[in-house]
Amino acid sequence: MRIFQWSATPLEPSTIELKNTGSALIMANPTSGGYSAKTLKKVKARLEELGWTAEIRLTSSAGEIGEVCTDPSLDVRTLVIAGGDGSINEAIIGLQDHPHPPQLAVVPIGTANVLALELSLPRKANAIAETIARQKTKRLHFGLANGHPFLLMASAGFDAEVVHSVPLALKRRLGKLAYVFTAFKVGLTRKDNPLQITLDGEPFAGKFAVASNARHYGGPFVICPSEVTDPGLHMLILEKDDLWSSINYGIALMLGRIHKARGATVKPFTAATISAQSAVATQVDGDPFGATPVEIRQADKTIPILVP
């Protein structure tokens, strides 16, 4: 078991003066949970009060955010994504190949907003607009799972099985509670399937593995010391996933002590592989991502993101 210390100190508020020039494209999926036309209009209005030009564009099909981000003719200072972690992931997929990616900003909505928690992003419209206008940026690092970008985490095991199994209608109706109900259902029927994990050539065995690019997992729970604006990935490996072990790990996670739990390993790595004798479900940033085997490393590129 690897033990280390980390700081839970939040990001300090910025005192940088507002910049009164710039352009922003605000994109949102109007069918996503938490969508608020009123909030987007307030963000746009406040930006315009500050001298910015702003446009709201609502998506009409899946993958549209990624298509816009990939377009080399995208000519805007700041791309504002109103959505959850899945929408941000979609933007990163497109921006990784953009020759001159715009700054990224976030209006936190959707089922999960771990990135917003990670960066202490504001949720009120005026504060969001003023964060954009301050133009304080950090470099957003991300990982690659079989070449596919992930911003927060990529995992194999029980949580990925839940992500694959949760009904979309239930997710839209109940939000995070949908994952709780699905987890109980999956837990009663799933089969044991051990994982083989390799971290920079060193072998490990476990029942659950999550490669993390962020401090937080599943909300406010801290699993590793590095943030999305820090270089480097960490792997959390749990040796067991039976009911009693899962309860103990869950308590340790809520207490911020998962790295000290018996049978848990948290270790930094540069390159990793996760495999199994038979295919095990995988997920990235809370969305289904096929099954093992999966190769994981950090991307060479970073994206500028606006922070308070």
C-alpha positions in Angstrom: 0.0 0.0 0.0 1.4 3.4 -1.0 0.9 6.2 1.6 1.3 9.9 0.9 0.0 13.3 2.1 -2.0 15.8 0.1 -3.5 19.2 0.8 -7.2 20.0 0.6 -6.6 23.7 0.3 -9.1 25.3 -2.2 -8.0 27.5 -5.0 -7.6 31.2 -3.9 -10.0 33.7 -5.5 -8.4 35.8 -8.2 -7.9 39.5 -7.8 -7.0 40.0 -11.5 -8.8 42.9 -13.2 -11.6 42.2 -15.7 -10.6 42.3 -19.4 -13.2 44.2 -21.4 -12.5 42.7 -24.8 -13.1 39.1 -26.0 -15.5 36.7 -27.7 -17.2 33.7 -26.2 -19.2 30.8 -27.7 -21.5 29.2 -25.1 -22.5 25.7 -26.0 -25.1 23.5 -24.3 -27.2 20.4 -24.7 -30.8 21.5 -24.0 -31.9 18.0 -23.2 -29.2 17.4 -20.5 -30.1 17.4 -16.8 -29.8 20.7 -15.1 -30.0 22.7 -18.3 -31.2 26.3 -17.7 -31.8 28.7 -20.5 -32.1 31.5 -17.9 -28.6 30.9 -16.6 -27.0 30.9 -20.0 -28.8 34.2 -20.9 -27.5 35.7 -17.7 -24.0 34.7 -18.4 -24.3 36.1 -21.9 -25.8 39.4 -20.7 -23.1 39.9 -18.1 -20.3 39.2 -20.6 -21.8 41.8 -22.9 -22.0 44.3 -20.0 -18.3 43.7 -19.6 -17.7 44.5 -23.3 -17.5 41.0 -24.6 -19.3 39.5 -27.6 -21.1 36.3 -26.8 -23.2 33.7 -28.6 -25.3 30.9 -27.3 -25.4 27.7 -29.5 -27.6 24.8 -28.4 -26.7 21.4 -29.7 -29.2 19.4 -31.8 -27.3 16.1 -32.1 -24.9 13.9 -30.2 -21.2 14.7 -30.8 -21.9 18.2 -31.9 -19.7 19.8 -29.3 -16.8 17.6 -30.4 -17.4 18.5 -34.0 -17.3 22.2 -33.3 -14.1 21.8 -31.2 -12.4 19.9 -34.0 -13.1 22.5 -36.6 -9.9 24.4 -37.3 -12.0 27.5 -38.4 -13.3 27.9 -34.9 -12.3 31.5 -34.2 -13.2 32.5 -30.7 -11.2 33.4 -27.6 -13.2 31.4 -25.1 -15.3 28.3 -25.6 -17.8 28.0 -22.8 -19.3 24.5 -22.2 -22.5 24.4 -20.2 -22.7 20.8 -19.1 -21.4 18.0 -16.9 -18.1 16.1 -17.1 -19.3 14.2 -20.1 -19.7 17.4 -22.1 -16.3 18.6 -21.1 -14.8 15.3 -22.1 -16.4 15.7 -25.5 -14.9 19.1 -25.9 -11.4 17.8 -24.9 -11.7 15.1 -27.6 -12.1 17.8 -30.2 -9.7 20.4 -28.8 -6.8 17.9 -28.6 -6.5 18.0 -32.4 -7.2 21.7 -32.8 -4.2 23.6 -34.1 -4.9 26.7 -31.9 -7.4 25.6 -29.2 -9.4 28.4 -27.6 -9.6 28.8 -23.8 -12.1 26.5 -22.1 -14.6 27.8 -19.6 -17.4 25.8 -17.8 -21.0 26.5 -16.7 -21.5 23.6 -14.3 -24.7 21.7 -15.0 -25.5 18.1 -15.6 -25.5 14.9 -13.5 -21.9 15.1 -12.5 -19.6 18.1 -12.1 -16.4 16.8 -10.6 -14.3 19.2 -12.7 -16.2 22.2 -11.2 -15.5 20.8 -7.7 -11.9 20.2 -8.6 -11.3 23.8 -9.8 -13.7 25.5 -7.3 -15.6 26.9 -10.3 -18.5 29.3 -9.6 -22.1 28.3 -10.3 -23.8 31.7 -10.4 -24.2 33.3 -13.7 -22.5 36.7 -12.9 -19.6 35.0 -11.2 -19.1 32.6 -14.2 -19.1 35.6 -16.6 -16.6 37.5 -14.4 -14.3 34.4 -14.2 -14.3 34.4 -18.0 -13.5 38.1 -18.2 -10.7 37.9 -15.6 -8.8 35.6 -18.1 -6.9 33.7 -15.4 -5.9 30.4 -16.9 -4.3 27.2 -15.9 -3.1 24.3 -18.0 -5.6 21.5 -18.1 -3.9 18.1 -18.3 -5.7 14.9 -19.5 -5.1 11.2 -19.9 -5.5 8.8 -22.8 -7.2 5.4 -22.6 -6.5 3.5 -25.7 -5.9 6.9 -27.3 -9.2 8.3 -26.1 -9.0 11.4 -23.8 -10.2 11.4 -20.3 -10.2 14.4 -18.0 -11.0 12.8 -14.6 -10.6 9.1 -14.6 -10.6 5.8 -16.5 -11.6 2.6 -14.7 -12.3 -1.0 -14.9 -14.5 -3.1 -12.6 -17.6 -2.6 -10.6 -18.1 1.2 -11.1 -17.7 0.7 -14.9 -20.3 -2.1 -14.8 -22.7 0.3 -13.1 -22.0 3.0 -15.7 -22.7 0.5 -18.5 -26.0 -0.7 -16.8 -27.7 2.5 -15.6 -30.7 3.3 -17.8 -30.6 6.7 -19.4 -34.2 7.5 -18.5 -33.5 6.7 -14.9 -30.4 8.8 -14.9 -32.3 11.8 -16.3 -35.1 11.3 -13.7 -33.1 10.6 -10.6 -29.6 12.0 -11.3 -26.9 10.5 -9.1 -29.5 8.3 -7.2 -29.8 6.3 -10.5 -26.3 5.1 -10.0 -27.0 4.0 -6.4 -30.0 1.9 -7.4 -28.2 0.4 -10.3 -25.2 -0.4 -8.1 -27.3 -2.6 -5.8 -28.8 -4.4 -8.8 -25.4 -5.0 -10.5 -23.8 -6.0 -7.1 -26.3 -8.9 -6.7 -25.6 -10.4 -10.1 -22.1 -9.6 -11.2 -19.4 -12.3 -11.6 -15.9 -12.3 -10.1 -13.3 -11.3 -12.7 -9.8 -10.5 -11.4 -7.8 -7.7 -13.1 -4.1 -7.7 -14.1 -2.6 -4.2 -13.8 0.8 -3.1 -15.0 2.3 0.2 -13.8 5.5 1.2 -15.6 6.3 -2.5 -16.0 5.4 -3.5 -12.4 2.6 -6.1 -12.1 -0.3 -5.7 -9.7 -3.5 -7.8 -9.1 -6.9 -6.4 -8.1 -10.6 -6.5 -8.6 -11.0 -2.8 -9.3 -8.7 -0.2 -10.9 -9.1 3.5 -11.6 -6.6 5.7 -13.3 -7.1 9.2 -12.0 -6.1 12.5 -13.5 -8.0 14.4 -10.7 -8.0 14.5 -6.9 -11.7 13.8 -6.7 -13.7 10.7 -7.6 -17.5 10.5 -7.8 -18.0 13.9 -6.2 -16.2 15.3 -3.2 -14.2 12.2 -2.4 -10.4 12.5 -2.7 -8.5 9.5 -4.1 -5.1 11.0 -5.1 -2.9 14.0 -4.4 -2.7 15.6 -7.9 -5.3 17.9 -9.6 -6.3 18.2 -13.3 -3.9 21.2 -13.6 -1.0 19.1 -12.3 1.0 16.8 -14.6 0.9 13.1 -13.8 -1.6 10.2 -13.3 -2.3 7.9 -10.3 -3.7 4.5 -10.2 -6.0 3.2 -7.3 -6.1 -0.6 -7.1 -8.4 -2.4 -4.7 -7.6 -6.1 -4.0 -11.2 -7.1 -3.2 -14.7 -6.2 -4.2 -16.9 -8.4 -2.0 -19.7 -6.7 -0.1 -17.8 -6.3 3.2 -14.7 -5.0 1.5 -16.7 -2.6 -0.6 -18.4 -1.2 2.5 -15.0 -0.7 4.2 -13.5 0.9 1.0 -16.6 3.2 0.8 -16.2 4.4 4.3 -12.5 5.0 3.8 -13.3 6.9 0.6 -15.8 9.2 2.4 -13.3 9.8 5.2 -10.5 10.7 2.7 -8.5 7.7 3.8 -8.7 5.4 0.8 -5.0 5.5 0.4 -4.6 4.0 3.9 -7.2 1.3 3.6 -6.0 -2.3 3.8 -5.8 -3.9 0.4 -5.7 -0.5 -1.4 -2.8 0.8 -3.4 -2.4 4.3 -4.8 0.6 4.8 -7.0 1.8 7.4 -9.6 2.5 6.0 -13.0 3.6 7.1 -16.5 2.1 4.1 -18.5 -0.3 1.4 -17.4 -2.3 -1.5 -18.8 -5.4 -3.1 -17.4 -6.4 -6.5 -18.6 -8.4 -9.6 -17.6 -8.9 -13.2 -18.7 -12.4 -12.3 -19.9 -13.5 -8.8 -20.8 -14.3 -6.4 -17.9 -16.3 -3.3 -18.4 -14.4 0.0 -18.6 -15.6 3.7 -18.4 -14.0 7.1 -18.9 -15.3 10.3 -17.1 -18.6 8.6 -16.2 -19.4 7.3 -19.7 -19.2 3.7 -21.0 -16.0 2.8 -22.7 -16.1 -0.7 -23.9 -14.1 -3.3 -22.1 -10.5 -4.4 -21.2 -7.8 -4.5 -22.3 -7.0 -0.8 -21.9 -3.7 1.1 -22.2 -3.4 4.4 -20.2 -1.0 7.3 -20.3 -1.0 11.0 -20.0 -1.5 13.1 -23.1 1.4 15.3 -24.3 -0.9 18.3 -25.0 -2.7 20.5 -22.5 -5.7 22.8 -22.8 -6.0 26.3 -21.2 -8.9 26.5 -18.8 -10.3 29.6 -17.1 -10.3 29.5 -13.3 -11.4 31.9 -10.5 
